[in-house]
Amino acid sequence: MPSPVKEMLYKVTDSRWKNKSTVFTSQLNLEGIVQLIGEGAVGNAIVDRLLNPSKIVTLKGESNR
């Protein structure tokens, strides 16, 4: 993920963390999201704010498209 995008995602997640609900949807599983965001201080902080506290809902089955 490019650094400017990562910084913006951090700002959004940090400003909403523990204050407001945030819905994050993806076709990637959790490991794929972590790999996409990347490691390092900013990447780890984003993942921390997305997962603490969180409820993960995984949909299974055929696509409805």
Buried (B, 14 or more C-beta within 10 A) or exposed (E): BEEEEBEEBBEEBBEEBEEEEEEEEEEEEEEEBBEEBBEEEBBEBBBEBBEEEEEEEEEEEEEEE
